[in-house]
């Protein structure tokens, strides 16, 4: 499968990418160049249809972040890693023989360069570090390096932004462009290619939408949403079925027209989508997804995909909940506790969403959107088989018995 990737970056970066993939028959690269990263958002609006979009770095990606939300193809950027930083620092030390404390450098993340310096056992002699900020202007970045050079605090500027490199070079300063290793560029191209292939495969899957309502006045809405989804529809006993593909659903979800239409629905109307290898399986998945819409989630809908992963509630959230249990540890837990796959998946998400391992029954109840008594029953089942343990208690604000504090006693990183 030939994948078309739109690359947005500097002239230097785009030429390098084209040279690297000149013999790659499975890739088609279409380059769109800018003089400064803040032009990325405008370039994005001029792109011809592509299977994926790759930005040359975090800065152009951040400038285009708002526009990216309206695009329904995989997007990513070349992530600066420790290999790039260490390669560049090695080059500066060997070729220019500049000590670290006489260098200024701008990076995407401080932790990465701190890790490199630790590996080099350089804890005292450090370069002047500037962390790139979202929507940072080129003028500010140039000033950071130039001021240090003018004050004779540094002898060399290392920058991650090609526009900064060009400006400092024109001014006659000693400047070095961050070196992106070939392996990093090829890995980014491979990753975005795989995302595009997966997206294409998913988009072609059969999808069924089910809308439940006893209000006959909803029919104009059904007709309108079917048009947006490029779907055929039928009605039986107040249940409307829409037949389309996942590609059409994902494409529509990014359109304001679809969201506005959905938000105009009465709160009593329930809508969900399912996909699968046949219309029968897709319809079954859609009906299962309908059961997850709660009274506290008006104007929300879920999608149950072919792998029984529940996505949503949209448009508020794009959380993913695994509706099947196949890991041996989770299978054993389900058999012992009689908890369903969805409940076990929610427990994993609850644990991984918290900054502390300790929690109360009330914390769990709020997350699961159930009563405290229901949460306590769940915890009782887990405690019976040592999947949860009591580790302490906390006092309530006023009167009453102290509340037990719990901690999971199984791996939640599965």
C-alpha positions as CSV (number, residue, x, y, z in Angstrom):
1,X,0.0,0.0,0.0
2,X,1.5,3.3,-1.1
3,X,1.1,6.0,1.6
4,X,1.2,9.7,0.8
5,X,2.8,11.8,3.6
6,X,2.7,15.6,3.6
7,X,5.9,16.9,5.3
8,X,5.8,20.5,6.7
9,X,9.2,21.9,7.6
10,X,12.1,24.1,6.6
11,X,13.7,23.8,3.1
12,X,16.7,22.1,4.7
13,X,14.6,19.5,6.5
14,X,12.4,18.7,3.5
15,X,15.3,18.2,1.1
16,X,16.9,15.8,3.6
17,X,13.7,13.8,3.9
18,X,13.4,13.6,0.1
19,X,17.0,12.3,-0.2
20,X,16.3,9.6,2.4
21,X,13.2,8.2,0.8
22,X,14.2,8.6,-2.9
23,X,14.1,4.8,-3.4
24,X,11.1,4.1,-1.2
25,X,8.4,2.8,-3.5
26,X,5.9,2.5,-0.7
27,X,6.0,6.2,0.3
28,X,5.1,9.3,-1.6
29,X,6.5,12.5,0.1
30,X,4.9,15.9,-0.6
31,X,6.9,18.7,1.0
32,X,5.6,22.0,2.1
33,X,8.3,24.5,3.2
34,X,8.2,27.5,5.4
35,X,10.7,30.3,6.2
36,X,9.5,30.4,9.9
37,X,7.7,27.8,11.9
38,X,4.7,30.1,12.6
39,X,3.7,29.7,8.9
40,X,2.9,26.0,9.5
41,X,-0.8,26.7,10.3
42,X,-1.3,28.5,7.0
43,X,0.5,25.7,5.0
44,X,-1.8,23.2,6.7
45,X,-4.8,24.9,5.1
46,X,-3.3,24.6,1.6
47,X,-2.5,20.9,1.7
48,X,-3.9,18.6,-0.9
49,X,-5.4,15.3,0.4
50,X,-2.8,13.2,2.1
51,X,-2.8,10.0,4.2
52,X,-0.7,11.5,7.0
53,X,1.1,14.7,8.0
54,X,4.6,15.0,9.5
55,X,6.0,18.2,11.0
56,X,9.7,18.8,11.2
57,X,9.6,19.5,14.9
58,X,7.6,20.5,18.0
59,X,7.5,24.2,17.2
60,X,5.7,24.1,13.9
61,X,3.5,21.4,15.3
62,X,2.5,23.7,18.2
63,X,1.8,26.6,15.9
64,X,-0.6,24.4,13.8
65,X,-2.1,22.7,16.8
66,X,-5.5,24.4,16.6
67,X,-5.8,23.6,12.9
68,X,-4.8,20.0,13.4
69,X,-7.9,19.3,15.4
70,X,-10.0,19.8,12.3
71,X,-8.0,17.2,10.3
72,X,-9.0,13.6,10.1
73,X,-5.7,12.0,9.1
74,X,-2.8,11.0,11.4
75,X,-0.5,13.9,12.3
76,X,2.8,13.8,14.2
77,X,6.2,15.6,14.4
78,X,9.8,14.6,14.5
79,X,10.5,14.3,18.2
80,X,13.8,15.6,19.5
81,X,15.4,12.8,21.5
82,X,18.6,12.3,23.5
83,X,20.3,10.8,20.5
84,X,19.9,14.1,18.6
85,X,21.2,16.1,21.6
86,X,24.2,13.9,22.3
87,X,25.1,13.7,18.6
88,X,25.1,17.4,18.3
89,X,27.0,18.0,21.5
90,X,29.6,15.4,20.5
91,X,30.0,17.2,17.1
92,X,30.5,20.6,18.8
93,X,33.0,19.2,21.3
94,X,35.1,17.3,18.6
95,X,34.9,19.7,15.6
96,X,34.6,23.1,17.3
97,X,36.2,22.2,20.6
98,X,33.8,24.3,22.6
99,X,33.4,23.5,26.3
100,X,29.8,23.0,27.5
101,X,29.7,26.1,29.7
102,X,30.5,28.2,26.6
103,X,27.5,26.9,24.6
104,X,23.9,28.0,24.5
105,X,21.3,25.5,23.3
106,X,17.5,25.5,22.8
107,X,15.7,22.2,23.2
108,X,12.1,20.8,23.2
109,X,12.4,19.2,26.7
110,X,14.8,20.0,29.5
111,X,14.8,16.5,30.9
112,X,16.4,15.1,27.7
113,X,19.5,17.3,27.8
114,X,19.7,16.9,31.6
115,X,19.8,13.1,31.0
116,X,22.5,13.5,28.4
117,X,24.6,15.7,30.7
118,X,24.2,13.1,33.5
119,X,25.4,10.3,31.2
120,X,28.4,12.5,30.3
121,X,29.0,12.9,34.0
122,X,28.8,16.7,33.5
123,X,27.1,18.0,36.6
124,X,28.9,21.3,37.0
125,X,29.9,22.4,33.5
126,X,26.5,22.9,31.7
127,X,25.5,24.9,28.7
128,X,22.9,27.7,28.8
129,X,19.6,26.0,28.2
130,X,16.4,27.4,26.7
131,X,13.3,25.2,26.5
132,X,11.1,25.9,23.5
133,X,7.7,27.3,24.5
134,X,4.4,27.0,22.7
135,X,4.0,29.7,20.0
136,X,7.4,31.2,20.9
137,X,8.5,33.9,18.4
138,X,11.7,33.5,16.4
139,X,12.8,37.0,17.5
140,X,12.8,35.9,21.2
141,X,14.7,32.8,20.4
142,X,17.3,34.6,18.4
143,X,17.7,37.2,21.2
144,X,18.4,34.4,23.8
145,X,21.4,33.2,21.8
146,X,22.6,36.6,20.5
147,X,22.6,38.2,24.0
148,X,24.8,35.5,25.4
149,X,27.2,35.7,22.5
150,X,27.3,39.5,22.6
151,X,28.1,39.4,26.4
152,X,30.9,37.0,25.7
153,X,29.3,34.4,27.9
154,X,29.2,31.8,25.1
155,X,31.2,31.1,21.9
156,X,28.6,28.9,20.1
157,X,24.8,28.8,19.8
158,X,23.0,25.4,19.1
159,X,19.5,25.7,17.9
160,X,16.6,23.3,17.1
161,X,15.0,25.9,14.8
162,X,16.3,26.3,11.2
163,X,14.9,29.9,11.0
164,X,17.0,30.9,14.1
165,X,20.0,29.2,12.6
166,X,19.7,31.2,9.4
167,X,19.2,34.5,11.1
168,X,22.2,34.0,13.5
169,X,24.3,32.9,10.6
170,X,23.5,36.0,8.5
171,X,24.4,38.1,11.5
172,X,27.8,36.5,11.5
173,X,27.5,34.5,14.8
174,X,28.9,31.1,15.4
175,X,25.9,28.8,15.3
176,X,25.2,25.1,14.8
177,X,21.9,23.4,13.8
178,X,20.7,20.6,15.9
179,X,21.6,17.3,14.2
180,X,18.6,15.1,13.6
181,X,20.0,11.5,13.2
182,X,18.9,9.6,10.1
183,X,17.5,6.9,12.3
184,X,15.2,9.3,14.0
185,X,13.8,10.7,10.8
186,X,13.2,7.3,9.3
187,X,11.6,6.1,12.5
188,X,9.2,9.0,12.4
189,X,8.3,8.3,8.8
190,X,7.7,4.7,9.6
191,X,5.5,5.4,12.6
192,X,3.3,7.9,10.7
193,X,3.1,5.5,7.8
194,X,1.9,2.7,10.1
195,X,-0.7,5.1,11.7
196,X,-1.9,5.9,8.2
197,X,-2.2,2.2,7.2
198,X,-4.2,1.5,10.4
199,X,-6.4,4.5,9.8
200,X,-7.2,3.3,6.2
201,X,-8.0,-0.2,7.4
202,X,-10.2,1.1,10.2
203,X,-12.0,3.6,7.9
204,X,-13.1,0.9,5.5
205,X,-14.8,-1.1,8.2
206,X,-18.6,-1.4,8.2
207,X,-20.3,0.8,10.8
208,X,-23.9,1.0,12.1
209,X,-25.3,3.9,14.0
210,X,-28.4,3.4,16.2
211,X,-30.6,6.3,17.4
212,X,-33.4,5.6,19.8
213,X,-36.3,8.0,20.2
214,X,-40.1,7.8,20.4
215,X,-40.4,11.4,19.2
216,X,-41.6,11.3,15.5
217,X,-40.4,14.9,15.0
218,X,-36.8,13.6,15.0
219,X,-37.1,12.3,11.5
220,X,-35.7,15.4,9.8
221,X,-32.7,15.1,12.1
222,X,-32.2,11.5,11.0
223,X,-32.3,12.4,7.4
224,X,-29.8,15.3,7.9
225,X,-27.3,13.3,10.0
226,X,-27.5,10.4,7.5
227,X,-26.5,12.8,4.7
228,X,-23.5,14.0,6.8
229,X,-22.5,10.4,7.4
230,X,-23.1,9.3,3.8
231,X,-25.4,6.7,5.3
232,X,-28.5,4.7,4.4
233,X,-31.1,4.6,7.1
234,X,-34.2,2.6,8.2
235,X,-36.6,2.8,11.1
236,X,-38.4,0.2,13.2
237,X,-40.4,0.8,16.4
238,X,-38.7,4.1,17.3
239,X,-35.2,2.8,16.5
240,X,-33.3,4.3,13.6
241,X,-30.4,2.4,12.0
242,X,-27.8,4.2,9.9
243,X,-25.4,2.1,7.7
244,X,-22.1,3.6,6.7
245,X,-18.3,3.2,7.3
246,X,-16.0,4.2,10.2
247,X,-14.2,6.5,7.8
248,X,-17.4,8.5,7.2
249,X,-18.1,8.6,11.0
250,X,-14.6,9.8,11.9
251,X,-14.7,12.4,9.1
252,X,-18.1,13.7,10.2
253,X,-17.0,13.9,13.9
254,X,-14.5,16.6,13.0
255,X,-17.1,18.8,11.4
256,X,-18.8,21.6,13.4
257,X,-22.0,20.9,11.4
258,X,-22.2,17.4,12.8
259,X,-21.5,18.4,16.4
260,X,-24.0,21.3,16.3
261,X,-26.6,18.9,14.9
262,X,-25.9,16.3,17.6
263,X,-26.0,19.0,20.4
264,X,-29.4,20.1,19.2
265,X,-31.0,16.7,20.0
266,X,-33.3,16.4,23.0
267,X,-31.5,14.8,26.0
268,X,-33.9,11.8,25.8
269,X,-32.5,10.7,22.4
270,X,-29.7,8.1,22.6
271,X,-27.2,7.6,19.8
272,X,-24.3,5.1,19.5
273,X,-22.1,3.6,16.8
274,X,-20.6,0.1,16.3
275,X,-18.4,-1.4,13.7
276,X,-17.4,-5.0,12.8
277,X,-16.9,-7.5,10.0
278,X,-20.6,-7.5,9.1
279,X,-23.6,-5.2,9.6
280,X,-25.0,-7.7,12.1
281,X,-21.9,-7.5,14.3
282,X,-21.7,-3.7,13.9
283,X,-25.3,-3.3,14.9
284,X,-24.8,-5.6,18.0
285,X,-21.8,-3.4,19.0
286,X,-23.9,-0.2,18.6
287,X,-26.6,-1.6,20.9
288,X,-24.0,-2.5,23.5
289,X,-22.5,1.0,23.2
290,X,-26.0,2.5,23.8
291,X,-26.1,0.8,27.3
292,X,-23.2,3.0,28.4
293,X,-24.9,6.3,27.9
294,X,-25.8,7.6,31.4
295,X,-28.3,10.2,32.5
296,X,-25.3,12.4,33.5
297,X,-24.1,12.4,29.9
298,X,-26.7,14.1,27.8
299,X,-25.8,14.8,24.2
300,X,-23.1,12.2,24.3
301,X,-22.4,9.1,22.2
302,X,-20.1,6.1,22.2
303,X,-18.4,4.0,19.6
304,X,-17.7,0.3,20.1
305,X,-15.1,-0.8,17.6
306,X,-14.4,-4.2,16.0
307,X,-11.9,-5.1,18.8
308,X,-14.6,-4.4,21.4
309,X,-12.9,-1.2,22.6
310,X,-15.4,1.5,23.8
311,X,-14.5,5.0,22.7
312,X,-16.1,8.1,24.3
313,X,-18.2,9.7,25.5
314,X,-18.0,12.0,22.5
315,X,-17.6,14.9,22.1
316,X,-16.6,15.4,25.7
317,X,-13.9,12.7,25.8
318,X,-12.0,10.3,23.6
319,X,-11.2,7.8,26.4
320,X,-10.9,4.1,25.4
321,X,-12.3,1.3,27.5
322,X,-11.4,-2.3,26.7
323,X,-14.6,-4.4,26.7
324,X,-12.9,-7.7,26.5
325,X,-10.5,-9.3,29.0
326,X,-7.7,-11.4,27.5
327,X,-4.7,-10.8,29.7
328,X,-4.3,-13.9,32.0
329,X,-4.3,-11.7,35.2
330,X,-7.5,-10.0,34.2
331,X,-9.2,-13.2,33.1
332,X,-8.5,-14.7,36.5
333,X,-9.8,-11.6,38.2
334,X,-13.0,-11.6,36.2
335,X,-13.6,-15.3,36.9
336,X,-13.1,-14.9,40.7
337,X,-14.8,-11.6,41.3
338,X,-17.6,-12.0,38.6
339,X,-16.9,-8.4,37.6
340,X,-17.5,-7.7,33.9
341,X,-14.7,-6.7,31.4
342,X,-16.0,-3.1,31.4
343,X,-15.8,-2.8,35.1
344,X,-12.3,-4.3,35.3
345,X,-11.1,-1.9,32.5
346,X,-12.6,1.0,34.4
347,X,-10.6,0.0,37.5
348,X,-7.4,0.0,35.4
349,X,-8.2,3.5,34.0
350,X,-9.1,4.8,37.5
351,X,-5.8,3.6,38.9
352,X,-3.7,5.0,36.0
353,X,-5.5,8.3,36.1
354,X,-4.5,9.1,39.7
355,X,-1.4,10.7,41.0
356,X,-1.5,8.7,44.2
357,X,-2.0,4.9,44.8
358,X,-4.4,5.5,47.7
359,X,-8.1,6.1,47.2
360,X,-11.4,5.9,49.1
361,X,-14.7,4.3,48.1
362,X,-16.0,7.8,47.5
363,X,-13.1,8.5,45.0
364,X,-14.0,5.3,43.1
365,X,-17.7,6.0,43.2
366,X,-17.2,9.5,41.7
367,X,-14.9,8.1,38.9
368,X,-17.3,5.2,38.0
369,X,-20.3,7.5,38.3
370,X,-22.1,5.1,40.7
371,X,-23.3,5.3,44.3
372,X,-20.9,4.9,47.1
373,X,-22.7,1.7,48.1
374,X,-22.1,0.3,44.7
375,X,-18.4,1.2,44.8
376,X,-18.2,-0.4,48.3
377,X,-19.7,-3.7,46.9
378,X,-17.2,-3.7,44.1
379,X,-14.3,-3.2,46.6
380,X,-15.7,-6.0,48.8
381,X,-15.5,-8.4,45.8
382,X,-12.0,-7.4,45.1
383,X,-10.9,-7.6,48.8
384,X,-12.3,-11.1,49.0
385,X,-9.6,-12.3,46.6
386,X,-6.9,-9.9,47.8
387,X,-7.0,-7.7,44.7
388,X,-7.5,-4.7,47.0
389,X,-6.1,-4.0,50.5
390,X,-7.0,-1.5,53.2
391,X,-3.9,0.6,54.0
392,X,-5.3,3.3,56.3
393,X,-8.2,5.6,57.0
394,X,-9.0,9.3,56.7
395,X,-11.2,11.5,58.8
396,X,-14.3,13.1,57.4
397,X,-14.6,16.9,57.6
398,X,-17.1,17.0,60.4
399,X,-18.7,14.1,62.2
400,X,-18.9,10.4,61.3
401,X,-16.7,7.4,61.1
402,X,-13.3,7.5,59.4
403,X,-13.3,6.4,55.8
404,X,-11.1,3.5,54.8
405,X,-8.3,4.1,52.3
406,X,-7.6,1.4,49.8
407,X,-4.8,0.4,47.4
408,X,-4.9,-2.0,44.5
409,X,-2.9,-5.2,45.0
410,X,-2.4,-6.2,41.4
411,X,-0.5,-4.7,38.4
412,X,-2.6,-2.0,36.7
413,X,-0.1,-1.5,33.8
414,X,-1.4,-4.3,31.6
